[in-house]
Amino acid sequence: MLSATVGHFKQRLGLRSRQPLPHFLVIGTQKGGTTSLQKLLEQHPGVYLPPDKEVHYFSLHDHQPCSWYSNHYREAQPGQLRGDITPYYLFHPRAPQRIRTLLPKVRLMVLLRDPVERALSQYFHARRHGFEPLELEAALAAEPERLAGAEARLAERGSRDYSHQKHSYLSRSRYELQLKRYEALFPQKQLLVLRSEDLFSNATTSWEQIQSFLGLDPIPQPSQLERANAGRGEAEAVTPAVRKQLRREFATTAAAVKARYGFDWGW
């Protein structure tokens, strides 16, 4: 049953067996639960994911030949759906068109976390890993200058922009702007947008949605879902005033997500 389902899916994707490429991408968002989703998908026998979670072909490695990308899937077994989980794809300005060019029929999944909590989580992640020397409010204030001109710089193949990737706390939480680029290139049926919080609070339903979207033979949720790559609770010390300001900052985003996808974060 699985082989027949996957075979039909491959036909619809138009992928050639001699060049194994992904059938689905998890494109975001950073600090939105993608590592936990990866650990869940790895337990489905019908799914193959590369050993390294983030391949970055459509963001950092687009200058590599297609064979470089397909080589990540050389160990996939016949009948498995191949996936690429790289949350930078959602935010990278060139990724949507690059994906559309190579994989026009690919399935795309997005996890959207409360934009305030996501921005704070990214900031404290950057602090822990030595990417961010500034205190929170200074880092947020510096973001526009740090990211100025980044999208133009990223137009060149194989290009990178450190601040675009590491210091984009507010910008990455403006989901409506990022999703608009994908919705302009892909039909709605190829895009699944879920609330990150539901992946943990209502994992069984989310797992059923994901399996149905990918066309996988359904199996029960394999194990208790844990918050992988979680922080150390630093965000709990953020003052109510800062959180209130961030909610004002993301009011348009929250309204757009509610109107388009039917969920919010209870602000």
C-alpha positions in Angstrom: 0.0 0.0 0.0 2.8 2.4 0.9 4.8 1.8 -2.3 1.7 2.4 -4.4 0.9 5.6 -2.6 4.4 6.9 -2.7 4.8 5.8 -6.4 1.7 7.8 -7.3 3.0 10.8 -5.3 6.3 10.6 -7.2 4.5 10.6 -10.5 2.7 13.8 -9.6 5.9 15.4 -8.5 7.5 14.6 -11.8 10.8 13.5 -10.1 13.1 11.1 -11.9 14.3 8.0 -10.1 17.8 8.5 -11.4 18.0 11.8 -9.6 16.5 11.4 -6.2 15.2 14.7 -4.9 12.9 15.6 -2.0 9.2 15.1 -2.2 8.5 17.5 0.7 10.2 20.4 2.4 9.7 21.8 5.9 10.6 25.4 5.2 10.1 27.0 8.7 10.1 28.6 10.9 13.3 28.8 12.9 12.7 28.1 16.6 9.2 26.9 15.7 9.5 23.2 16.5 11.1 21.9 13.3 13.7 19.8 15.1 10.9 18.1 17.1 9.0 17.5 13.8 12.1 16.0 12.3 12.4 13.5 15.2 8.8 12.6 14.7 9.1 12.1 10.9 12.2 10.1 11.3 10.2 7.4 13.0 7.8 6.9 10.1 9.1 4.0 7.9 7.8 5.8 4.8 10.0 8.8 5.3 13.7 9.4 4.6 15.5 12.4 6.0 19.2 13.2 5.5 21.4 12.6 8.6 22.0 16.4 8.8 18.8 18.2 9.4 19.4 21.4 7.4 20.6 20.8 3.9 20.3 24.5 2.9 20.4 23.8 -0.8 18.0 26.6 -1.7 19.5 29.1 0.7 23.3 28.6 1.2 24.3 26.0 -1.4 22.3 26.9 -4.5 25.6 27.3 -6.4 26.2 23.5 -6.0 25.0 21.2 -8.8 21.7 19.3 -8.5 23.8 16.2 -8.0 25.2 17.6 -4.8 21.6 17.9 -3.5 20.4 14.5 -4.7 23.5 12.9 -3.2 21.9 13.6 0.3 19.2 11.1 -0.6 21.4 8.2 -2.0 20.5 6.1 1.1 16.7 6.5 0.7 14.9 3.2 0.2 12.5 2.5 -2.6 9.0 3.6 -1.6 10.2 6.2 0.9 9.2 9.9 0.7 12.3 12.1 0.8 12.3 15.3 2.9 14.4 18.3 3.5 13.9 20.2 6.8 15.6 23.6 6.5 13.7 26.4 8.4 15.8 29.2 6.7 13.9 28.5 3.5 10.9 30.4 4.8 12.9 33.6 5.4 15.4 33.5 2.6 14.1 35.8 -0.2 15.5 33.7 -3.1 14.5 30.3 -1.8 10.8 30.3 -3.0 11.7 30.8 -6.7 14.6 28.4 -6.5 12.3 25.8 -5.1 9.7 26.5 -7.7 12.2 26.1 -10.5 13.6 22.7 -9.3 10.6 21.2 -7.5 7.4 22.7 -8.8 5.2 20.0 -7.3 6.9 19.7 -3.9 4.8 19.7 -0.7 5.7 22.5 1.7 5.1 22.5 5.5 5.4 25.4 7.9 5.2 25.6 11.7 4.3 29.0 13.0 5.1 29.8 16.6 3.8 32.7 18.6 5.8 35.5 16.8 6.8 37.1 20.1 8.0 33.9 21.7 9.8 32.9 18.4 11.7 36.2 18.2 12.8 36.0 21.9 13.8 32.3 21.4 15.9 33.2 18.4 17.6 36.1 20.3 18.5 33.9 23.3 19.7 31.1 21.0 22.0 33.6 19.4 23.3 34.8 22.7 24.0 31.2 23.9 25.9 30.4 20.7 27.9 33.6 20.6 26.2 35.1 17.6 24.8 38.1 19.5 26.9 40.5 21.7 24.1 43.0 22.3 21.5 43.0 25.0 17.9 42.3 23.9 16.5 45.8 23.4 19.7 47.0 21.7 19.7 44.0 19.4 16.1 44.6 18.4 16.9 48.3 17.7 19.9 47.4 15.7 18.1 44.9 13.4 17.0 47.3 10.6 20.5 48.6 10.1 22.1 45.2 10.3 19.7 43.8 7.7 19.8 46.8 5.4 20.6 45.7 1.9 20.7 42.0 2.8 18.1 40.8 0.3 20.1 42.5 -2.6 23.3 40.9 -1.4 21.6 37.4 -1.3 20.7 37.6 -4.9 24.1 36.2 -6.0 24.3 32.4 -6.1 26.0 30.9 -3.1 25.9 34.2 -1.2 25.5 34.5 2.6 24.6 37.3 4.9 25.5 36.8 8.5 23.0 39.2 10.1 20.2 38.1 7.8 20.7 34.6 9.1 21.6 35.3 12.8 20.2 38.7 13.8 16.7 38.6 12.1 14.6 38.4 15.3 11.7 40.7 14.3 11.9 40.1 10.6 11.6 36.3 10.8 8.5 36.6 12.9 6.7 38.6 10.2 5.2 35.5 8.8 2.7 37.1 6.4 5.4 38.6 4.3 7.3 35.4 4.0 4.3 33.2 3.2 3.2 35.6 0.6 6.2 34.8 -1.5 5.4 31.1 -1.4 1.7 31.6 -2.0 2.5 33.5 -5.1 4.3 30.5 -6.6 2.6 27.4 -5.2 -1.1 26.4 -5.1 -2.7 26.2 -1.7 -2.9 22.4 -1.9 0.9 22.1 -1.8 1.2 24.2 1.4 0.4 23.1 5.0 0.6 25.7 7.7 0.3 24.6 11.3 0.5 26.3 14.6 3.7 25.2 16.4 2.1 25.1 19.8 -0.5 22.5 18.5 2.4 20.1 17.6 3.0 19.8 21.3 -0.4 20.4 22.9 -2.4 18.3 20.4 0.3 16.1 18.8 -2.0 13.3 17.7 -4.2 15.6 15.6 -1.1 17.4 14.1 0.5 14.1 13.3 -2.6 12.9 11.5 -2.7 16.2 9.5 0.9 15.8 8.5 0.6 12.2 7.4 -2.6 13.0 5.4 -0.9 16.0 3.7 2.1 14.0 2.7 0.0 11.0 1.5 1.7 8.6 4.0 0.1 5.5 5.2 -1.1 6.5 8.7 0.6 5.1 11.8 0.0 6.1 15.4 2.1 8.8 16.9 5.4 6.9 17.4 6.4 8.3 20.7 5.9 11.1 23.2 6.9 14.3 21.4 9.5 16.3 23.3 10.6 19.9 22.7 13.9 19.4 21.0 16.5 22.2 20.7 14.6 24.1 23.4 16.1 27.1 25.3 17.0 27.4 28.9 14.1 29.5 30.0 15.9 32.8 29.5 12.8 34.4 27.9 10.9 34.1 31.2 12.9 37.1 32.5 11.8 39.4 29.7 9.7 42.2 31.2 6.0 42.6 30.5 6.7 46.0 28.9 9.0 44.4 26.3 6.5 41.7 25.6 3.7 44.2 25.2 5.8 46.2 22.8 6.5 43.1 20.8 2.9 42.2 20.6 2.1 45.6 19.2 5.0 45.1 16.7 3.4 41.8 15.5 -0.3 42.8 15.6 -0.5 42.9 11.8 1.2 39.5 11.6 -1.2 37.9 14.1 -4.2 39.4 12.3 -3.0 38.2 8.9 -2.3 34.7 10.2 -5.8 34.5 11.8 -7.5 35.7 8.6 -5.5 33.4 6.3 -5.0 30.2 8.4 -7.7 30.4 11.1 -5.5 30.4 14.2 -3.9 32.8 16.6 -2.0 32.9 19.9 -4.7 34.2 22.2 -3.4 37.7 22.6 
